[in-house]
Amino acid sequence: MAIVTVEGTVSRINQNGVGFGVKESWQGREGREAHRYWSAWMPDNVPVQVVVGDAVKITGPLRTQVDRDPRFVAHTVSNAKVEITRENGPRSWAPDNGQPPADEYPPDDPYADGTAWSTAQVPA
């Protein structure tokens, strides 16, 4: 199994909370930007504090799934190790209305001590 390293930008947080999407971009042959979307899946019980727009570097085993249409290949990095290379904004539970963060975390937040968030609880 091949180990891959992908550098890109977090494009979405998976709703089931165990991973996120990464958009990898590069300069194409004719000077146009080309890109590929990857799915990064975390090992069990490993929280990652990312938000959409973060620049990340992910490393892990490559998994691919070819659709019936051979032009489509799903690129996945499983059991990914994640390094945030550039953060996109603050990490807080601040509401979107510009108010300061609440004194208390959401009541059913398992990471209420503030040490880490799972990807399921990261606001997009």
Secondary structure, DSSP 8 states (H G I E B T S, - for coil): --EEEEEEEEEEE-TTSSEEEEEEEEE-TTS-EEEEEEEEE--TT------TT-EEEEEEEEEEEE-SSTT-EEEEE-S-EEEEEE--S--S---TTS----SS--TT-TTTTSS---GGGS--
